[in-house]
């Protein structure tokens, strides 16, 4: 055995040795033609298996002894070239391909030491970093740490002065690893990524290296799109600008695959864009994704096709134009298409993302039975937790926890089940331990926590729930600012939260502050696109006026809410508006009209299986009957 390669193991190396001999012959004849090498790998796909991975480290000494290489340096170069080829090879078992590349690079590094071959050592460290950055097996967080460590080792030799082009390439790669990093502070990791890309662009100029310049512009756009620090709206504008710069070079004709990648990324940036018209931004996102899919077909690029289908699903679910129910159905179709490629075994993280997104679509679905849709959503979120664990993907885990909680809150609203609310509250508190303060997920979780606690208060009348709900709503309000809105629901969160918080404040006796919040929320929501939130705000304002015995204004707001709920065919909203309207009319002495509204509310509550609400209405109806009877008995 060769010196420095350990003790021999009882592993058959015959097939692996033959394979590496054949690879050497192909690589030599290809003279740098990557397509020829890829054809060789495709023809030998069945040989790229676990036995090759196991035997590979033991083939090097055999091949050296056989005199295949001439010297150990040539052998290390061959293994490095095999690592490069298999790392980029898209066919077969992608996870295994990356394990083979890592093994090949580690073999090469036994010869390419920093002292003896510093340039080759640095190049191999850079390539090893790329393999670890994309690795499927092992702990994702640890893999990214190993990638960063390898890139930083590479940069000890690849300095800007000595190897400017290679330095820029490794800086670009380091930026990608920091952009994906799990450990450490997310905001700081993204700043590190942006800094690395900007360093790379000092060498990778458009004039000198147009293709590499365009690649790094695309990567910079991705980092800016995810950036937490700074002005969120401005970050997204910078992302869009970087993608559009990249597309000036990465055209469809010249670089179809890169063009499709950047179109996909551009679609995501438009989907999150704050400036401009929200409806138009989403149309731009959908158009970009559909352009991407012209190149990213399932046959040619199955993984990228699945990614873009998943992203297209997000855009359709958020879409404002067109029929909302149809948009959600298109989102469901797109997510299900992505899951044809994104299986749990082959692409666990992407599988979990698509399961999570499909859960969101079913949670918001209009067609079909709402209870069935919510059960499906809950099952999908729970499936996603197989991959999105708190340890491995803390931020995605927290986001999934929050969405699961929202589905449970909606399910509780159908059955008045406090157990669902209890579970939702626990999930949200756990998510808030991980969520970045001030981030959209943090605001969402605080808002949802306020909603869950508020609804549990309605069921149990526990004063501490009301106090905690008020605290959660106030925290959400304090965290929301225009710079951090990046989805339509976040745009609506401020006035929606104001409406619920305002209603609570009125009932707690802080009527002046509460009513001001309610009126402000009604005004803001009337200008927005969320008609259900607007109807809810009108209802809450009517309820506040009823609490203050301001019957005329209460009646007006309840009627406005009822009209909007009827337009939306929202049965719970119709029932609660008729309930409030009947109560107010009876309080004003319009007993017959009041009882008619109450009777309709009772029938709806009965259909919705809200027996506690039925009892409330029955009590009001009987009180109105008694008052009407007493009035009729008074002599004229």
C-alpha positions as CSV (number, residue, x, y, z in Angstrom):
1,X,0.0,0.0,0.0
2,X,1.2,3.6,-0.6
3,X,2.7,5.5,2.2
4,X,0.2,7.7,4.1
5,X,-2.9,5.8,3.0
6,X,-3.4,3.7,6.1
7,X,-3.8,0.0,6.5
8,X,-5.3,-2.2,3.8
9,X,-8.9,-3.2,4.2
10,X,-10.8,-6.2,3.0
11,X,-12.5,-4.3,0.2
12,X,-12.6,-5.5,-3.4
13,X,-11.0,-2.8,-5.6
14,X,-11.1,-4.6,-8.9
15,X,-14.1,-3.0,-10.4
16,X,-13.2,0.4,-9.0
17,X,-9.7,0.1,-10.4
18,X,-11.0,-0.8,-13.8
19,X,-13.5,2.1,-13.6
20,X,-10.7,4.6,-12.8
21,X,-8.5,3.2,-15.6
22,X,-11.4,3.8,-18.0
23,X,-12.1,7.3,-16.6
24,X,-8.4,8.2,-17.1
25,X,-8.5,7.1,-20.7
26,X,-11.8,9.1,-21.3
27,X,-10.5,12.2,-19.6
28,X,-7.2,12.1,-21.5
29,X,-9.0,11.7,-24.9
30,X,-11.6,14.4,-24.0
31,X,-9.0,17.1,-23.7
32,X,-11.2,19.3,-21.6
33,X,-14.5,18.5,-23.4
34,X,-16.9,18.2,-20.4
35,X,-19.6,16.8,-22.6
36,X,-17.5,13.8,-23.5
37,X,-16.7,13.1,-19.9
38,X,-20.4,13.4,-19.0
39,X,-21.2,10.9,-21.7
40,X,-18.7,8.5,-20.2
41,X,-20.4,8.8,-16.8
42,X,-23.8,8.4,-18.3
43,X,-22.7,5.2,-20.1
44,X,-21.3,3.9,-16.8
45,X,-24.2,5.0,-14.6
46,X,-24.7,1.5,-13.1
47,X,-21.1,1.6,-11.8
48,X,-21.6,4.8,-9.8
49,X,-22.7,2.8,-6.7
50,X,-21.9,2.3,-3.1
51,X,-19.3,-0.3,-3.9
52,X,-17.4,2.3,-5.9
53,X,-17.6,4.7,-3.0
54,X,-16.3,2.1,-0.6
55,X,-13.5,1.0,-2.8
56,X,-12.4,4.4,-4.2
57,X,-9.9,5.3,-1.3
58,X,-8.2,1.9,-1.8
59,X,-7.7,2.2,-5.5
60,X,-5.1,4.9,-5.5
61,X,-2.2,2.8,-4.1
62,X,-3.0,0.0,-6.5
63,X,-3.0,2.3,-9.5
64,X,0.3,3.9,-8.3
65,X,1.9,0.5,-7.9
66,X,0.7,-0.5,-11.4
67,X,2.4,2.6,-12.8
68,X,-0.8,4.0,-14.3
69,X,-0.1,7.6,-13.3
70,X,3.6,8.0,-13.7
71,X,3.8,9.8,-10.4
72,X,1.5,10.4,-7.4
73,X,0.9,14.0,-8.5
74,X,-0.7,12.9,-11.7
75,X,-2.8,10.4,-9.8
76,X,-4.0,13.1,-7.4
77,X,-4.9,15.2,-10.4
78,X,-6.9,12.4,-11.9
79,X,-8.9,11.9,-8.7
80,X,-9.4,15.6,-8.5
81,X,-10.7,15.7,-12.1
82,X,-13.0,12.8,-11.3
83,X,-14.3,14.7,-8.2
84,X,-15.0,17.7,-10.4
85,X,-16.8,15.6,-13.1
86,X,-19.0,13.6,-10.6
87,X,-19.8,16.7,-8.5
88,X,-21.5,18.3,-11.4
89,X,-23.0,15.2,-12.9
90,X,-26.8,15.6,-12.8
91,X,-27.9,11.9,-13.4
92,X,-28.1,8.9,-11.1
93,X,-28.1,9.2,-7.4
94,X,-27.2,12.9,-6.8
95,X,-26.4,12.3,-3.1
96,X,-24.1,9.4,-3.9
97,X,-22.4,11.5,-6.7
98,X,-21.5,14.1,-4.1
99,X,-20.2,11.5,-1.7
100,X,-18.0,10.2,-4.5
101,X,-16.7,13.7,-5.3
102,X,-15.9,14.3,-1.6
103,X,-14.0,11.0,-1.4
104,X,-12.1,11.8,-4.6
105,X,-11.1,15.3,-3.3
106,X,-10.0,13.9,0.0
107,X,-7.8,11.3,-1.8
108,X,-6.2,14.1,-3.9
109,X,-5.5,16.2,-0.8
110,X,-3.4,13.4,0.6
111,X,-0.9,14.3,-2.1
112,X,-1.8,17.9,-2.7
113,X,-0.5,19.3,0.6
114,X,-0.3,23.0,1.2
115,X,3.5,22.9,1.5
116,X,4.2,20.7,-1.5
117,X,1.5,21.9,-4.0
118,X,-0.1,25.1,-2.6
119,X,-2.0,26.0,-5.8
120,X,-3.4,22.5,-6.4
121,X,-4.2,22.3,-2.6
122,X,-6.1,25.5,-2.7
123,X,-8.0,24.5,-5.9
124,X,-9.0,21.2,-4.3
125,X,-10.1,22.9,-1.1
126,X,-12.3,25.2,-3.1
127,X,-13.8,22.2,-4.9
128,X,-14.3,20.2,-1.7
129,X,-16.1,23.3,-0.3
130,X,-18.5,23.2,-3.3
131,X,-19.2,19.5,-2.7
132,X,-19.9,20.0,1.0
133,X,-22.1,23.0,0.2
134,X,-24.3,20.8,-1.9
135,X,-24.1,17.6,0.1
136,X,-27.2,15.7,0.9
137,X,-25.9,13.1,3.4
138,X,-24.9,14.0,6.9
139,X,-26.0,17.0,9.0
140,X,-26.8,20.0,6.7
141,X,-25.6,22.6,9.2
142,X,-22.3,20.7,9.7
143,X,-21.8,20.3,5.9
144,X,-22.1,24.0,5.4
145,X,-19.6,24.7,8.2
146,X,-17.1,22.3,6.4
147,X,-17.7,24.1,3.1
148,X,-17.0,27.5,4.7
149,X,-13.8,26.1,6.4
150,X,-12.6,24.6,3.0
151,X,-13.2,27.9,1.2
152,X,-11.4,29.9,3.9
153,X,-8.4,27.5,3.7
154,X,-8.4,27.9,-0.1
155,X,-8.3,31.7,0.4
156,X,-5.1,31.4,2.4
157,X,-3.3,30.7,-0.9
158,X,-5.8,32.1,-3.4
159,X,-5.1,35.8,-2.5
160,X,-6.3,38.6,-4.7
161,X,-2.7,39.7,-5.5
162,X,-1.4,36.2,-6.4
163,X,-4.4,34.6,-8.0
164,X,-7.1,37.3,-8.6
165,X,-9.4,35.2,-10.8
166,X,-9.3,32.1,-8.5
167,X,-9.7,34.4,-5.5
168,X,-12.8,35.9,-7.0
169,X,-14.2,32.4,-7.7
170,X,-13.7,31.3,-4.1
171,X,-15.1,34.5,-2.7
172,X,-18.2,33.9,-4.9
173,X,-18.5,30.3,-3.5
174,X,-17.9,31.5,0.0
175,X,-20.8,33.9,-0.4
176,X,-23.1,31.1,-1.4
177,X,-22.2,29.0,1.6
178,X,-22.7,31.9,4.0
179,X,-26.1,32.6,2.3
180,X,-27.2,29.1,3.0
181,X,-25.6,28.8,6.4
182,X,-27.7,27.5,9.3
183,X,-25.5,28.1,12.3
184,X,-24.7,31.5,13.6
185,X,-26.9,34.7,13.2
186,X,-28.9,34.6,10.0
187,X,-28.7,38.3,9.5
188,X,-25.0,38.4,9.9
189,X,-24.5,35.4,7.6
190,X,-26.3,37.2,4.8
191,X,-24.1,40.3,5.4
192,X,-21.0,38.0,5.1
193,X,-22.5,36.6,1.8
194,X,-23.1,40.0,0.3
195,X,-19.6,41.2,1.3
196,X,-18.1,38.1,-0.3
197,X,-20.0,38.6,-3.6
198,X,-19.0,42.3,-3.6
199,X,-15.4,41.4,-3.2
200,X,-15.7,38.9,-6.1
201,X,-17.2,41.6,-8.3
202,X,-14.1,43.7,-7.8
203,X,-12.3,41.3,-10.1
204,X,-15.3,39.7,-11.9
205,X,-16.2,42.8,-13.9
206,X,-18.5,42.7,-16.9
207,X,-15.7,43.7,-19.3
208,X,-13.1,41.2,-18.1
209,X,-15.2,38.2,-17.1
210,X,-18.8,38.7,-18.4
211,X,-20.0,35.2,-17.7
212,X,-18.6,35.1,-14.1
213,X,-19.8,38.6,-13.5
214,X,-23.3,37.6,-14.5
215,X,-23.1,34.5,-12.2
216,X,-22.1,36.6,-9.2
217,X,-24.7,39.2,-9.9
218,X,-27.3,36.5,-9.8
219,X,-25.9,35.2,-6.5
220,X,-25.8,38.8,-5.1
221,X,-29.5,39.2,-6.1
222,X,-30.3,36.0,-4.1
223,X,-28.5,37.3,-1.0
224,X,-30.1,40.8,-1.2
225,X,-33.5,39.1,-1.7
226,X,-33.1,37.3,1.6
227,X,-31.3,40.1,3.5
228,X,-32.6,40.9,7.0
229,X,-30.6,44.1,7.8
230,X,-31.3,47.3,6.0
231,X,-34.5,48.5,4.3
232,X,-36.5,45.5,3.1
233,X,-38.0,47.3,0.2
234,X,-34.7,48.6,-1.0
235,X,-33.0,45.2,-0.6
236,X,-35.6,43.7,-2.9
237,X,-35.1,46.5,-5.5
238,X,-31.3,45.7,-5.4
239,X,-32.1,42.0,-5.9
240,X,-34.2,42.7,-8.9
241,X,-31.6,45.1,-10.3
242,X,-28.9,42.4,-9.9
243,X,-30.9,39.7,-11.6
244,X,-31.7,42.0,-14.5
245,X,-28.0,42.8,-14.9
246,X,-27.3,39.1,-14.9
247,X,-29.8,38.6,-17.7
248,X,-28.0,41.1,-19.9
249,X,-25.3,38.5,-20.3
250,X,-27.1,35.2,-19.4
251,X,-29.5,35.4,-22.3
252,X,-31.7,32.4,-23.3
253,X,-29.8,31.8,-26.5
254,X,-26.3,32.0,-25.0
255,X,-26.8,30.5,-21.6
256,X,-30.3,28.8,-21.5
257,X,-29.8,27.0,-18.2
258,X,-28.4,30.1,-16.4
259,X,-31.1,32.3,-18.0
260,X,-33.8,30.0,-16.6
261,X,-32.2,30.0,-13.1
262,X,-32.1,33.8,-13.0
263,X,-35.7,34.0,-14.4
264,X,-36.7,31.7,-11.5
265,X,-34.9,33.9,-9.0
266,X,-36.3,37.1,-10.5
267,X,-39.8,35.6,-10.1
268,X,-39.2,35.1,-6.4
269,X,-38.0,38.7,-6.0
270,X,-41.1,40.1,-7.7
271,X,-43.3,37.8,-5.6
272,X,-41.8,39.4,-2.5
273,X,-41.5,42.9,-3.8
274,X,-42.9,45.7,-1.7
275,X,-42.7,48.7,-4.0
276,X,-44.9,49.0,-7.0
277,X,-48.4,47.5,-7.5
278,X,-48.7,44.2,-5.5
279,X,-51.0,42.6,-8.1
280,X,-48.7,43.6,-11.0
281,X,-45.6,42.3,-9.1
282,X,-47.3,38.9,-8.7
283,X,-48.1,38.8,-12.5
284,X,-44.4,39.6,-13.2
285,X,-43.5,36.7,-10.8
286,X,-45.7,34.2,-12.6
287,X,-44.5,35.4,-16.0
288,X,-40.8,34.9,-14.9
289,X,-41.5,31.4,-13.6
290,X,-43.3,30.4,-16.8
291,X,-40.4,31.7,-18.8
292,X,-38.1,29.6,-16.7
293,X,-40.2,26.5,-17.3
294,X,-39.7,26.9,-21.1
295,X,-36.1,25.7,-20.5
296,X,-36.5,23.9,-17.2
297,X,-38.5,21.0,-18.5
298,X,-39.1,17.9,-16.4
299,X,-37.1,15.7,-18.8
300,X,-34.1,18.0,-19.2
301,X,-33.8,19.5,-15.7
302,X,-36.1,17.6,-13.3
303,X,-34.8,19.2,-10.1
304,X,-34.9,22.7,-11.4
305,X,-38.3,22.1,-13.0
306,X,-39.6,20.9,-9.6
307,X,-38.1,24.0,-7.9
308,X,-39.8,26.4,-10.3
309,X,-43.1,24.5,-10.1
310,X,-43.0,25.0,-6.3
311,X,-42.2,28.7,-6.7
312,X,-45.0,29.1,-9.2
313,X,-47.4,27.5,-6.7
314,X,-46.4,30.2,-4.2
315,X,-47.1,33.0,-6.7
316,X,-50.5,31.5,-7.7
317,X,-51.5,31.1,-4.0
318,X,-50.7,34.8,-3.3
319,X,-52.2,36.0,-6.7
320,X,-54.6,38.9,-6.5
321,X,-55.9,39.0,-10.1
322,X,-58.1,36.3,-11.5
323,X,-60.5,34.1,-9.6
324,X,-59.0,33.4,-6.1
325,X,-60.5,29.8,-5.8
326,X,-59.0,29.0,-9.2
327,X,-55.6,30.5,-8.3
328,X,-55.4,28.3,-5.2
329,X,-56.3,25.2,-7.3
330,X,-53.5,26.1,-9.7
331,X,-51.1,26.4,-6.8
332,X,-52.1,23.0,-5.6
333,X,-51.4,21.5,-9.0
334,X,-48.0,23.1,-9.2
335,X,-47.0,21.9,-5.7
336,X,-48.1,18.3,-6.5
337,X,-46.1,18.4,-9.7
338,X,-43.0,19.4,-7.8
339,X,-43.5,16.5,-5.4
340,X,-43.3,14.1,-8.4
341,X,-39.6,14.9,-8.4
342,X,-39.0,16.1,-4.8
343,X,-39.3,12.8,-3.0
344,X,-38.4,12.4,0.7
345,X,-35.4,10.2,-0.1
346,X,-33.9,12.1,-3.0
347,X,-34.6,15.7,-2.0
348,X,-35.6,15.8,1.6
349,X,-35.4,19.6,2.1
350,X,-37.2,20.5,-1.1
351,X,-39.7,17.7,-0.4
352,X,-40.5,19.4,3.0
353,X,-40.7,22.8,1.4
354,X,-43.3,21.6,-1.1
355,X,-45.2,19.7,1.6
356,X,-45.3,22.9,3.7
357,X,-46.4,25.0,0.7
358,X,-49.1,22.5,-0.2
359,X,-50.3,22.7,3.4
360,X,-50.6,26.5,3.0
361,X,-52.7,26.0,-0.1
362,X,-55.0,23.5,1.4
363,X,-55.3,25.7,4.5
364,X,-56.5,28.6,2.4
365,X,-58.5,26.5,-0.1
366,X,-62.0,27.6,-1.0
367,X,-63.3,24.6,-3.0
368,X,-64.2,21.4,-1.1
369,X,-65.2,21.0,2.5
370,X,-63.2,23.3,4.7
371,X,-62.9,20.7,7.5
372,X,-61.4,18.2,5.0
373,X,-59.0,20.9,3.6
374,X,-57.8,21.8,7.1
375,X,-57.2,18.2,8.0
376,X,-55.2,17.7,4.8
377,X,-53.2,20.9,5.6
378,X,-52.4,19.7,9.2
379,X,-51.2,16.3,7.9
380,X,-48.9,18.0,5.3
381,X,-47.4,20.3,7.9
382,X,-46.8,17.4,10.2
383,X,-45.1,15.5,7.3
384,X,-42.8,18.5,6.7
385,X,-41.6,18.2,10.4
386,X,-39.9,14.9,9.4
387,X,-37.3,17.1,7.8
388,X,-37.8,20.5,9.3
389,X,-36.6,19.8,12.8
390,X,-35.7,22.5,15.2
391,X,-32.0,21.4,15.2
392,X,-31.5,20.9,11.5
393,X,-33.6,23.8,10.1
394,X,-34.6,26.1,13.0
395,X,-36.1,28.9,10.9
396,X,-38.0,26.7,8.5
397,X,-39.1,24.6,11.5
398,X,-40.4,27.8,13.2
399,X,-42.2,28.9,10.0
400,X,-43.8,25.5,9.7
401,X,-44.9,25.5,13.4
402,X,-46.6,28.9,12.8
403,X,-48.5,27.7,9.7
404,X,-49.6,24.5,11.5
405,X,-50.8,26.6,14.4
406,X,-52.8,28.8,12.0
407,X,-54.5,25.7,10.5
408,X,-55.3,24.5,14.0
409,X,-56.8,27.9,14.9
410,X,-59.0,27.7,11.8
411,X,-60.0,24.2,12.7
412,X,-60.9,25.3,16.2
413,X,-63.1,28.0,14.7
414,X,-65.2,25.3,13.1
415,X,-65.7,23.2,16.2
416,X,-64.9,25.5,19.2
417,X,-62.3,22.9,20.2
418,X,-60.1,24.4,22.9
419,X,-57.6,21.5,22.5
420,X,-56.7,22.7,19.0
421,X,-56.2,26.2,20.4
422,X,-54.0,24.9,23.2
423,X,-51.8,23.0,20.7
424,X,-51.6,26.1,18.5
425,X,-50.6,28.3,21.4
426,X,-47.8,25.8,22.4
427,X,-46.6,25.6,18.8
428,X,-46.5,29.4,18.5
429,X,-44.6,29.9,21.7
430,X,-42.0,27.4,20.6
431,X,-41.7,29.1,17.2
432,X,-41.2,32.5,18.8
433,X,-38.2,31.1,20.7
434,X,-36.5,30.7,17.3
435,X,-38.0,33.4,15.1
436,X,-35.8,36.5,14.4
437,X,-37.3,39.4,16.3
438,X,-38.9,41.9,13.8
439,X,-38.9,39.4,10.9
440,X,-42.1,38.5,9.0
441,X,-42.3,35.1,10.7
442,X,-41.9,36.8,14.1
443,X,-44.8,39.2,13.3
444,X,-46.9,36.4,12.0
445,X,-46.4,34.2,15.0
446,X,-47.2,37.1,17.4
447,X,-50.3,37.9,15.5
448,X,-51.4,34.3,15.4
449,X,-50.6,33.9,19.1
450,X,-52.9,36.9,19.8
451,X,-55.6,35.3,17.7
452,X,-55.4,31.9,19.4
453,X,-55.3,33.4,22.9
454,X,-58.2,35.7,22.0
455,X,-60.3,32.9,20.8
456,X,-59.5,30.7,23.8
457,X,-60.6,33.6,26.0
458,X,-63.9,33.6,24.2
459,X,-64.4,30.0,25.0
460,X,-63.0,29.9,28.6
461,X,-63.2,33.5,29.7
462,X,-59.8,33.2,31.3
463,X,-58.6,36.8,32.1
464,X,-54.9,35.9,31.7
465,X,-55.6,34.7,28.1
466,X,-57.0,38.2,27.3
467,X,-54.0,39.9,28.8
468,X,-51.6,37.7,26.9
469,X,-53.5,38.2,23.7
470,X,-53.2,42.0,24.1
471,X,-49.5,41.7,24.7
472,X,-49.0,39.5,21.6
473,X,-51.0,41.9,19.4
474,X,-49.1,44.9,20.8
475,X,-45.8,43.2,20.1
476,X,-46.9,42.5,16.5
477,X,-48.0,46.1,16.1
478,X,-44.7,47.4,17.5
479,X,-42.7,45.1,15.2
480,X,-44.5,46.1,12.0
481,X,-43.1,48.8,9.8
482,X,-43.4,49.4,6.1
483,X,-39.7,48.5,5.6
484,X,-40.4,45.0,6.8
485,X,-43.5,44.1,4.9
486,X,-42.8,41.5,2.3
487,X,-46.1,39.6,1.8
488,X,-49.7,40.7,1.4
489,X,-50.7,39.3,4.7
490,X,-48.0,41.4,6.4
491,X,-49.3,44.4,4.7
492,X,-52.7,43.6,6.1
493,X,-51.4,42.6,9.6
494,X,-51.3,46.1,10.9
495,X,-54.9,47.1,10.3
496,X,-56.2,43.6,11.0
497,X,-54.3,43.5,14.3
498,X,-55.6,47.0,15.1
499,X,-59.2,45.9,14.6
500,X,-58.9,43.0,17.0
501,X,-56.8,44.9,19.5
502,X,-59.2,47.9,19.3
503,X,-62.2,45.7,20.0
504,X,-60.4,44.2,23.1
505,X,-59.4,47.6,24.4
506,X,-63.0,48.9,24.2
507,X,-64.3,45.9,26.1
508,X,-61.5,46.4,28.7
509,X,-62.7,50.0,29.2
510,X,-60.1,51.8,27.2
511,X,-62.7,52.8,24.7
512,X,-61.2,55.9,23.3
513,X,-57.9,54.3,22.3
514,X,-59.7,51.1,21.2
515,X,-62.2,52.9,19.0
516,X,-59.4,55.0,17.4
517,X,-57.6,51.8,16.5
518,X,-60.8,50.3,15.0
519,X,-61.7,53.3,12.9
520,X,-58.1,53.4,11.6
521,X,-58.2,49.7,10.7
522,X,-61.5,50.1,8.8
523,X,-60.0,52.9,6.8
524,X,-56.8,51.1,5.9
525,X,-58.5,47.8,5.1
526,X,-61.1,49.5,2.9
527,X,-58.1,50.6,0.7
528,X,-56.6,47.1,0.6
529,X,-57.3,43.8,-1.1
530,X,-58.2,41.7,1.9
531,X,-62.0,42.0,1.9
532,X,-62.5,39.4,4.6
533,X,-60.2,41.4,6.9
534,X,-62.2,44.5,6.1
535,X,-65.4,42.7,6.9
536,X,-63.9,41.5,10.2
537,X,-62.8,45.1,11.1
538,X,-66.3,46.4,10.3
539,X,-67.8,43.7,12.6
540,X,-65.4,44.4,15.4
541,X,-66.2,48.2,15.2
542,X,-69.9,47.4,15.4
543,X,-69.2,45.3,18.4
544,X,-67.2,48.1,20.1
545,X,-70.1,50.6,19.5
546,X,-72.5,48.0,20.9
547,X,-70.3,47.8,24.0
548,X,-70.5,51.6,24.3
549,X,-74.3,51.4,23.9
550,X,-73.9,53.5,20.7
551,X,-76.7,51.7,19.0
552,X,-76.9,53.7,15.8
553,X,-73.3,53.3,14.9
554,X,-73.3,49.7,16.0
555,X,-76.2,49.0,13.6
556,X,-74.5,50.8,10.7
557,X,-71.2,48.8,11.1
558,X,-73.0,45.5,11.6
559,X,-75.0,46.1,8.4
560,X,-71.9,47.0,6.4
561,X,-70.1,44.0,7.8
562,X,-73.1,41.8,6.9
563,X,-73.2,43.1,3.3
564,X,-69.5,42.3,2.8
565,X,-69.7,38.9,4.5
566,X,-72.7,38.0,2.2
567,X,-70.7,39.2,-0.8
568,X,-67.8,36.8,0.3
569,X,-70.3,34.0,1.2
570,X,-68.6,33.8,4.6
571,X,-71.1,31.9,6.7
572,X,-69.5,32.4,10.1
573,X,-69.3,36.2,9.4
574,X,-72.9,36.3,8.2
575,X,-74.0,34.6,11.4
576,X,-72.1,36.8,13.8
577,X,-73.2,40.0,12.0
578,X,-76.9,39.0,12.1
579,X,-76.3,38.1,15.8
580,X,-74.9,41.5,16.5
581,X,-77.5,43.3,14.4
582,X,-80.4,41.5,16.0
583,X,-79.1,42.3,19.5
584,X,-78.8,46.0,18.6
585,X,-82.2,46.2,17.0
586,X,-83.8,44.6,20.0
587,X,-81.9,47.0,22.3
588,X,-83.4,49.9,20.3
589,X,-86.9,48.6,20.6
590,X,-87.2,47.1,17.1
591,X,-88.1,43.7,18.5
592,X,-89.6,42.1,15.4
593,X,-86.7,43.1,13.2
594,X,-84.3,42.1,15.9
595,X,-85.8,38.7,16.4
596,X,-85.9,38.1,12.7
597,X,-82.1,38.7,12.5
598,X,-81.5,36.6,15.6
599,X,-83.5,33.7,14.1
600,X,-81.4,33.7,11.0
601,X,-78.2,33.9,13.0
602,X,-79.5,30.9,15.1
603,X,-80.2,28.8,12.0
604,X,-76.7,29.6,10.6
605,X,-75.0,28.8,13.9
606,X,-76.9,25.5,14.1
607,X,-75.7,24.6,10.5
608,X,-72.1,25.5,11.6
609,X,-72.5,23.3,14.7
610,X,-71.8,26.3,17.0
611,X,-74.1,25.2,19.9
612,X,-72.7,27.7,22.4
613,X,-73.6,30.5,19.9
614,X,-77.0,29.0,19.4
615,X,-77.6,29.2,23.2
616,X,-76.4,32.9,23.2
617,X,-78.9,33.8,20.5
618,X,-81.7,31.8,22.1
619,X,-81.2,33.9,25.3
620,X,-81.3,37.1,23.4
621,X,-84.3,36.0,21.4
622,X,-86.2,35.1,24.5
623,X,-85.3,38.4,26.2
624,X,-86.5,40.3,23.1
625,X,-89.8,38.3,23.1
626,X,-90.4,39.1,26.8
627,X,-89.6,42.8,26.2
628,X,-92.0,42.9,23.2
629,X,-94.7,41.1,25.3
630,X,-94.3,43.5,28.2
631,X,-94.5,46.4,25.8
632,X,-97.7,45.1,24.2
633,X,-99.3,44.7,27.6
634,X,-98.8,48.4,28.5
635,X,-102.1,50.3,27.9
636,X,-102.0,52.6,24.9
